[in-house]
């Protein structure tokens, strides 16, 4: 009977040890799952933040570049149009005034030439008439 009692105690001890191993294994699995969950959540949070920041930086850079280029193009075209118009008006006015002054000089010179010619003709006619009258 003692033998049976010892065998029974050993069997119960083995069963208790197996149950303890199962409990330890379950606790280990729970801890592993918890660590994986926390690690995955942390990695996902960091990855999401990094990706979101990268997307925002690229989007902001592109939007800023496109907006700046558009504003610069419109501004440049406007300034060039106004500047060109002013330059053309001033240039045309200066050239027209110069041409008109030159034309007036030519007309005046021509009139003076014809007046001088008329005076000379009058002098010649007086000479001739005095030749015939005397």
C-alpha positions in Angstrom: 0.0 0.0 0.0 2.8 2.3 0.7 4.0 1.7 -2.8 0.6 2.6 -4.2 0.5 5.7 -2.0 4.0 6.8 -3.3 3.0 6.2 -6.9 -0.2 8.1 -6.4 1.7 11.1 -4.8 4.2 11.1 -7.7 1.3 10.9 -10.2 -0.5 13.8 -8.5 2.8 15.8 -8.4 3.3 15.2 -12.1 -0.3 16.3 -12.8 0.2 19.5 -10.7 3.5 20.2 -12.4 1.9 19.8 -15.8 -0.9 22.1 -14.8 1.6 24.7 -13.5 3.5 24.4 -16.8 0.3 25.0 -18.7 -0.5 28.1 -16.5 3.1 29.4 -17.0 2.8 28.8 -20.8 -0.6 30.6 -20.9 0.8 33.6 -19.0 3.8 33.7 -21.3 1.5 33.7 -24.3 -0.6 36.5 -22.8 2.5 38.6 -22.1 3.8 37.9 -25.7 0.5 39.0 -27.2 0.4 42.1 -25.1 4.0 43.0 -26.0 3.2 42.4 -29.7 0.1 44.6 -29.5 1.9 47.4 -27.8 4.9 47.2 -30.2 2.6 47.0 -33.2 0.5 50.0 -32.0 3.7 52.0 -31.4 5.2 51.1 -34.8 1.9 51.9 -36.5 1.6 55.3 -34.7 5.2 56.3 -35.6 4.8 55.1 -39.2 1.5 56.9 -39.6 2.9 60.1 -38.2 6.0 59.9 -40.4 4.0 59.2 -43.5 1.5 61.9 -42.7 4.2 64.4 -42.1 6.0 63.4 -45.3 2.7 63.7 -47.3 2.0 67.1 -45.7 5.5 68.4 -46.5 5.3 67.3 -50.1 1.8 68.6 -50.5 2.7 71.9 -49.0 5.8 72.2 -51.1 4.0 71.4 -54.3 1.0 73.7 -53.5 3.4 76.5 -52.5 5.5 76.1 -55.7 2.4 75.9 -58.0 0.9 79.0 -56.3 4.1 80.9 -56.4 4.8 80.1 -60.0 1.2 81.1 -60.9 1.3 84.4 -59.0 4.8 85.2 -60.5 3.6 84.4 -64.0 0.5 86.6 -63.7 2.4 89.4 -62.0 5.2 89.3 -64.6 2.7 89.3 -67.5 0.8 92.2 -66.0 4.0 94.2 -65.3 5.4 93.4 -68.7 2.2 94.5 -70.5 2.0 97.8 -68.6 5.7 98.5 -69.0 5.6 97.7 -72.7 2.6 99.9 -73.2 4.2 102.8 -71.4 7.5 102.4 -73.3 5.7 102.2 -76.6 3.5 105.3 -75.8 6.6 107.3 -74.7 8.7 106.1 -77.6 6.0 106.8 -80.2 5.4 110.2 -78.7 9.1 111.1 -78.7 9.5 109.9 -82.2 6.3 111.7 -83.4 7.4 115.0 -81.7 10.8 114.7 -83.3 9.4 114.0 -86.7 7.0 116.8 -86.4 9.8 119.2 -85.4 11.9 118.1 -88.3 9.0 118.5 -90.7 8.3 122.0 -89.3 12.0 122.8 -89.8 11.9 121.5 -93.4 8.7 123.4 -94.1 10.2 126.6 -92.6 13.4 126.1 -94.5 11.4 125.5 -97.7 9.3 128.6 -97.1 12.3 130.6 -96.4 14.0 129.4 -99.5 10.9 130.3 -101.6 10.7 133.7 -99.9 14.4 134.3 -100.6 13.8 133.2 -104.2 10.8 135.6 -104.5 12.8 138.5 -103.1 15.6 137.8 -105.6 13.1 137.6 -108.4 11.6 140.9 -107.3 15.0 142.5 -107.3 15.7 141.1 -110.8 12.4 142.4 -112.0 13.1 145.9 -110.6 16.5 145.9 -112.4 14.9 144.8 -115.6 12.1 147.3 -115.3 14.5 150.1 -114.6 16.5 149.0 -117.6 13.4 149.3 -119.8 12.0 152.4 -118.1 15.2 154.4 -118.2 
